[in-house]
Amino acid sequence: MDQKTSTESVRFAPLALALALLALLGLVAISAHAQVEETDDIAIAQKKTQPDARQDRNIFSEAGTDESEEVMVLDESDESQTIEKREEKQVLLEEEKTAFAEDRAKRLEAYRSFLEKKRNSITVRAKEHQEERRLRQTNYRAALSLSAQVRLGQYAERIVIRMDTALGRLEQIADRIATRIEKTEEKGVDLSDAKVELANVRVLIEDAHEYVSLIGEVSTETLTSETPKEQMQDIRDAVELAKDCINSIRGALTETVKLIRVGIETRVDEEVKEDDVEDDDESAVTSTESETTSDTQ
């Protein structure tokens, strides 16, 4: 019986071995198939991920472009606002210049009117008794000593010479100031106000020459008057009128020099402000570019 059992075991051994081999091959096949499916799943997942990454990059790129466009729009807006402010400032300056010129013209006209009234009063007073003096001229010349006539004539002549000399110096000063204004304007400085004041000086100088001439006329009439002591007041009034005008010329020249200084200081302040604005603009642009670059990256 033991031999029979042994014989049957030997006979079925190859069959068992074959079944074991088949089972092993099946396991290997199943494992390989599982690896292939896993590889396919990974490939599909990668394909899906790549479009998403591209889409994300496009989104960031579009965001960076939008921010750049916004920065450019802001820069253009700031520049337009700066231009508008400069134009408004220029309009205000022009209005101030016009108002200043009109004010100075009104003041000059009022002062000239005042001087003209005084001149007319002196002239009328001097000629009031002109006909009467002519009738008595011969008698007066006989009564008035020659020395008195000489003294009176010399006094009037000295006054006229001194005032003519003073006017000559003032004219030279006005010419030098005019040259200074021209040279300063060539450097870009606005001296419109100073030029207006200098024009007023020229007008006052012409008036002063007329008033000095009036002194000579009044003194000549006084020499032919029967009452020269009374007529001396006319000479004093004429001298006072000319002195007032000369003093006004000096004041106007001083004001012109002040206006030149103000114009130069204003120009310097504007240049400093423009430099500060340019520095601020450059800093803002640099900062904006840096922020845009960092956001894009």
C-alpha positions in Angstrom: 0.0 0.0 0.0 2.9 2.3 0.8 4.3 1.6 -2.6 1.0 2.4 -4.3 0.8 5.7 -2.5 4.4 6.5 -3.4 3.7 5.7 -7.0 0.7 8.0 -7.2 2.6 10.8 -5.6 5.4 10.5 -8.2 2.8 10.5 -10.9 1.0 13.7 -9.8 4.1 15.7 -8.9 4.7 17.1 -12.4 1.1 18.2 -12.5 1.4 20.1 -9.3 4.6 21.7 -10.5 2.8 22.8 -13.7 0.0 24.3 -11.7 2.4 26.2 -9.5 4.2 27.6 -12.6 0.9 28.7 -14.1 -0.1 30.5 -10.9 3.3 32.3 -10.8 3.0 33.4 -14.4 -0.5 34.7 -13.7 0.8 36.8 -10.8 3.6 38.3 -12.9 1.1 39.2 -15.7 -1.3 40.9 -13.3 1.6 42.9 -11.7 2.8 44.1 -15.1 -0.6 45.1 -16.2 -1.0 47.1 -12.9 2.3 48.9 -13.6 1.2 49.8 -17.1 -2.1 51.2 -15.9 -0.3 53.3 -13.2 2.1 54.7 -15.8 -0.9 55.7 -18.1 -2.6 57.4 -15.1 0.6 59.4 -14.3 0.9 60.5 -18.0 -2.7 61.6 -18.1 -2.3 63.5 -14.9 0.8 65.3 -16.2 -1.1 66.3 -19.4 -3.8 67.7 -17.3 -1.4 69.6 -15.1 0.5 71.3 -18.0 -2.4 73.3 -19.3 -3.2 74.4 -15.8 0.3 75.6 -15.3 0.2 77.4 -18.7 -3.1 79.0 -17.7 -1.6 80.2 -14.3 1.4 81.7 -16.1 -1.0 83.5 -18.5 -3.0 84.8 -15.6 0.1 86.2 -13.9 1.3 87.6 -17.2 -2.0 89.3 -17.8 -2.0 90.7 -14.3 1.4 92.1 -14.7 0.4 93.7 -18.0 -2.7 95.2 -16.4 -0.6 96.7 -13.6 1.9 98.2 -16.1 -1.0 99.8 -18.0 -2.4 101.2 -14.7 1.0 102.6 -13.8 1.3 104.2 -17.3 -2.2 105.7 -16.9 -1.3 107.1 -13.5 1.9 108.7 -14.8 0.1 110.3 -17.7 -2.6 111.6 -15.3 0.1 113.1 -13.0 1.9 114.7 -15.9 -1.4 116.3 -17.2 -2.1 117.6 -13.7 1.3 119.1 -13.5 0.9 120.8 -16.9 -2.5 122.2 -15.9 -1.1 123.6 -12.7 1.7 125.3 -14.6 -0.7 126.8 -17.0 -2.9 128.0 -14.2 0.1 129.6 -12.5 1.1 131.3 -15.8 -2.4 132.7 -16.2 -2.2 134.1 -12.6 1.2 135.6 -13.2 -0.1 137.3 -16.4 -3.1 138.7 -14.5 -0.9 140.0 -11.7 1.4 141.7 -14.2 -1.5 143.3 -15.9 -3.0 144.5 -12.6 0.4 145.9 -11.5 0.9 147.8 -14.8 -2.6 149.2 -14.6 -2.2 150.2 -11.0 1.2 151.9 -11.7 -0.3 153.7 -14.7 -3.3 155.0 -12.6 -1.0 156.2 -9.8 1.4 157.9 -12.3 -1.5 159.6 -14.0 -2.9 160.9 -10.7 0.5 162.2 -9.7 1.1 163.9 -13.0 -2.4 165.5 -12.8 -1.5 166.8 -9.3 1.8 168.3 -10.6 0.1 169.7 -13.6 -2.5 171.5 -11.5 0.3 173.0 -9.4 2.1 174.1 -12.5 -1.0 175.7 -13.9 -1.6 177.5 -10.7 2.0 178.9 -10.7 1.8 179.9 -14.3 -1.6 181.7 -13.9 -0.3 183.5 -10.8 2.9 184.5 -12.6 1.0 185.9 -15.6 -1.8 187.5 -13.7 -0.2 190.9 -13.8 1.9 190.3 -16.8 0.3 193.2 -18.8 0.6 195.5 -15.9 4.3 194.6 -15.4 4.9 195.3 -19.1 3.5 198.8 -18.7 5.7 199.4 -15.7 8.8 197.6 -17.0 10.7 200.7 -17.8 10.1 202.4 -14.5 11.0 199.3 -12.6 14.3 198.8 -14.4 15.2 202.3 -13.4 14.2 201.8 -9.8 15.7 198.3 -9.3 19.3 198.4 -8.8 21.6 196.6 -11.1 23.1 194.5 -8.3 19.6 193.3 -7.2 18.9 192.1 -10.7 22.2 190.3 -10.9 21.7 188.6 -7.5 18.2 187.4 -8.4 19.3 186.2 -11.8 22.2 184.4 -10.4 20.0 182.7 -7.8 17.6 181.4 -10.4 20.5 180.3 -12.6 22.2 178.3 -9.9 19.0 176.5 -9.1 18.4 175.7 -12.7 21.9 174.4 -13.2 21.8 172.2 -10.1 18.5 170.7 -11.1 19.6 170.1 -14.7 22.7 168.3 -13.3 20.6 166.2 -11.0 18.3 165.2 -13.8 21.3 164.3 -16.0 22.6 161.9 -13.3 19.1 160.4 -12.9 18.9 159.9 -16.6 22.2 158.1 -16.6 21.1 155.8 -13.8 17.9 155.1 -15.7 20.0 154.1 -18.8 22.1 151.8 -16.7 19.1 150.2 -15.2 17.6 149.7 -18.6 20.8 147.9 -19.7 20.7 145.7 -16.6 17.1 144.8 -17.4 17.9 143.8 -20.9 20.8 141.6 -19.8 18.8 140.0 -17.1 15.9 139.2 -19.4 18.3 137.4 -21.7 18.8 134.9 -18.9 15.1 134.1 -18.8 14.1 136.4 -15.9 10.7 138.1 -16.2 11.1 141.8 -15.4 7.9 143.2 -16.8 7.0 145.0 -13.6 10.5 146.7 -13.5 10.1 147.8 -17.1 6.7 149.4 -16.3 8.2 151.3 -13.4 11.2 152.4 -15.6 8.8 153.7 -18.2 7.2 155.8 -15.5 10.6 157.2 -14.6 11.1 158.3 -18.2 7.8 160.2 -18.1 8.6 161.9 -14.8 12.0 163.0 -16.1 10.4 164.7 -19.0 8.0 166.5 -16.6 10.9 167.6 -14.4 12.7 169.2 -17.4 9.5 171.3 -18.0 9.3 172.3 -14.4 13.0 173.4 -14.3 12.3 175.5 -17.4 9.4 177.0 -15.6 11.8 178.3 -12.9 13.7 180.3 -15.6 10.5 181.7 -17.0 9.2 182.8 -13.6 12.5 184.4 -12.7 12.6 186.4 -15.9 9.1 187.7 -15.3 10.1 188.6 -11.7 13.0 190.7 -12.9 10.5 192.8 -14.9 8.0 193.1 -12.0 7.4 196.2 -10.0 7.2 194.2 -6.8 10.0 191.6 -7.1 9.9 190.6 -3.5 6.3 189.5 -3.8 7.1 187.7 -7.1 9.9 185.7 -5.3 7.2 183.4 -4.0 6.4 182.3 -7.5 10.1 181.3 -8.0 10.0 179.4 -4.7 6.9 177.6 -5.7 8.4 176.7 -9.1 11.5 175.4 -7.4 9.5 173.3 -5.0 7.5 171.8 -7.8 10.7 170.7 -9.6 12.2 169.3 -6.4 9.1 167.2 -5.8 9.2 165.8 -9.2 13.0 164.9 -8.9 12.4 163.2 -5.6 9.6 161.2 -7.2 12.1 160.1 -9.9 14.5 158.9 -7.2 11.8 156.9 -5.5 10.7 155.4 -8.8 14.3 154.4 -9.6 14.6 152.7 -6.2 11.4 150.8 -6.8 12.6 149.7 -10.2 15.8 148.2 -8.6 13.7 146.4 -6.0 11.4 144.9 -8.7 14.5 143.7 -10.6 15.7 141.9 -7.4 12.2 140.4 -6.9 12.2 139.1 -10.5 15.6 137.5 -10.1 14.6 135.9 -6.7 11.3 134.6 -8.2 13.2 133.0 -11.1 15.6 131.3 -8.7 12.8 130.0 -6.6 11.0 128.6 -9.7 14.2 126.8 -10.8 14.6 125.3 -7.4 11.0 124.1 -7.3 11.3 122.6 -10.9 14.4 120.7 -9.8 12.6 119.3 -6.8 9.6 118.3 -8.9 11.9 116.5 -11.4 13.7 114.7 -8.6 10.4 113.6 -7.1 9.2 112.4 -10.5 12.3 110.4 -11.1 12.1 108.8 -7.7 8.4 107.9 -8.2 9.1 106.4 -11.7 12.0 104.3 -10.3 9.9 103.1 -7.4 7.0 102.2 -9.7 9.2 100.3 -12.1 10.7 98.3 -9.2 7.3 97.4 -7.8 6.1 96.4 -11.3 9.1 94.2 -11.9 8.8 92.5 -8.5 5.1 91.9 -9.0 5.7 90.4 -12.4 8.3 88.1 -11.2 
